[in-house]
Amino acid sequence: MSQLSQSTLQLSNPDLLKQQCFIKDGWHAASDDSTIDVSNPFNGDIIGTVPTNDRRCERRGYRLS
């Protein structure tokens, strides 16, 4: 995971920043813990990550739904 820009992440409640996928009843990381950086389009700062979802993650979502 890349270094997050602290200047961009000025949340009053940091628990609001989720960097997993919500599937049915909870937050889940990618099956292999790989992520993709999310950048601020204005200045290019990395502001978070999202999991790279593959077929295993899709099947888990279908199974849990």
CYANA upper distance limits for C-alpha pairs under 8 A (distance plus 0.5 A):
  1 MET  CA     35 THR  CA      7.30
  1 MET  CA     36 ILE  CA      8.32
  1 MET  CA     37 ASP  CA      7.71
  1 MET  CA     49 THR  CA      7.87
  2 SER  CA     37 ASP  CA      7.41
  2 SER  CA     46 ILE  CA      7.73
  3 GLN  CA     46 ILE  CA      7.55
  4 LEU  CA     45 ASP  CA      8.05
  4 LEU  CA     46 ILE  CA      5.75
  4 LEU  CA     47 ILE  CA      5.95
  4 LEU  CA     48 GLY  CA      6.75
  5 SER  CA      9 LEU  CA      7.13
  5 SER  CA     45 ASP  CA      6.45
  5 SER  CA     46 ILE  CA      6.25
  5 SER  CA     47 ILE  CA      6.33
  6 GLN  CA     10 GLN  CA      7.74
  8 THR  CA     45 ASP  CA      7.94
  8 THR  CA     47 ILE  CA      6.92
  9 LEU  CA     47 ILE  CA      7.16
 11 LEU  CA     16 LEU  CA      8.34
 19 GLN  CA     29 ALA  CA      8.31
 19 GLN  CA     48 GLY  CA      7.27
 19 GLN  CA     49 THR  CA      6.08
 19 GLN  CA     50 VAL  CA      5.74
 19 GLN  CA     51 PRO  CA      7.63
 20 GLN  CA     27 TRP  CA      6.10
 20 GLN  CA     28 HIS  CA      5.77
 20 GLN  CA     29 ALA  CA      5.41
 20 GLN  CA     30 ALA  CA      8.10
 20 GLN  CA     50 VAL  CA      6.45
 20 GLN  CA     51 PRO  CA      6.41
 21 CYS  CA     27 TRP  CA      5.94
 21 CYS  CA     28 HIS  CA      5.76
 21 CYS  CA     29 ALA  CA      6.89
 21 CYS  CA     50 VAL  CA      7.95
 21 CYS  CA     51 PRO  CA      7.43
 22 PHE  CA     26 GLY  CA      6.03
 22 PHE  CA     27 TRP  CA      4.95
 22 PHE  CA     28 HIS  CA      6.72
 23 ILE  CA     27 TRP  CA      6.81
 23 ILE  CA     28 HIS  CA      7.35
 23 ILE  CA     61 GLY  CA      6.35
 23 ILE  CA     64 LEU  CA      7.92
 23 ILE  CA     65 SER  CA      8.42
 24 LYS  CA     61 GLY  CA      7.83
 24 LYS  CA     64 LEU  CA      6.79
 24 LYS  CA     65 SER  CA      6.53
 29 ALA  CA     33 ASP  CA      6.40
 29 ALA  CA     51 PRO  CA      6.32
 30 ALA  CA     34 SER  CA      6.54
 30 ALA  CA     35 THR  CA      7.90
 30 ALA  CA     51 PRO  CA      5.53
 30 ALA  CA     52 THR  CA      6.35
 30 ALA  CA     53 ASN  CA      6.16
 30 ALA  CA     54 ASP  CA      8.14
 30 ALA  CA     57 CYS  CA      7.12
 31 SER  CA     53 ASN  CA      8.17
 31 SER  CA     54 ASP  CA      8.38
 31 SER  CA     56 ARG  CA      7.42
 31 SER  CA     57 CYS  CA      6.91
 33 ASP  CA     51 PRO  CA      7.48
 33 ASP  CA     52 THR  CA      8.46
 34 SER  CA     51 PRO  CA      6.45
 34 SER  CA     52 THR  CA      6.27
 35 THR  CA     49 THR  CA      6.48
 35 THR  CA     50 VAL  CA      5.89
 35 THR  CA     51 PRO  CA      4.77
 35 THR  CA     52 THR  CA      5.63
 36 ILE  CA     49 THR  CA      5.90
 36 ILE  CA     50 VAL  CA      5.86
 36 ILE  CA     51 PRO  CA      6.67
 36 ILE  CA     52 THR  CA      6.69
 37 ASP  CA     46 ILE  CA      6.94
 37 ASP  CA     47 ILE  CA      8.25
 37 ASP  CA     48 GLY  CA      6.57
 37 ASP  CA     49 THR  CA      4.94
 37 ASP  CA     50 VAL  CA      7.12
 38 VAL  CA     46 ILE  CA      6.23
 38 VAL  CA     47 ILE  CA      6.33
 38 VAL  CA     48 GLY  CA      5.62
 38 VAL  CA     49 THR  CA      5.66
 38 VAL  CA     50 VAL  CA      7.50
 39 SER  CA     44 GLY  CA      5.92
 39 SER  CA     45 ASP  CA      5.88
 39 SER  CA     46 ILE  CA      4.75
 39 SER  CA     47 ILE  CA      5.92
 39 SER  CA     48 GLY  CA      7.56
 40 ASN  CA     44 GLY  CA      5.50
 40 ASN  CA     45 ASP  CA      5.83
 40 ASN  CA     46 ILE  CA      6.81
 40 ASN  CA     47 ILE  CA      6.77
 41 PRO  CA     45 ASP  CA      8.40
 53 ASN  CA     57 CYS  CA      6.11
 53 ASN  CA     58 GLU  CA      7.62
 54 ASP  CA     58 GLU  CA      6.91
 55 ARG  CA     59 ARG  CA      6.58
 56 ARG  CA     60 ARG  CA      6.66
 57 CYS  CA     61 GLY  CA      6.72
 58 GLU  CA     62 TYR  CA      6.78
 59 ARG  CA     63 ARG  CA      6.50
 60 ARG  CA     64 LEU  CA      6.60
 61 GLY  CA     65 SER  CA      6.62
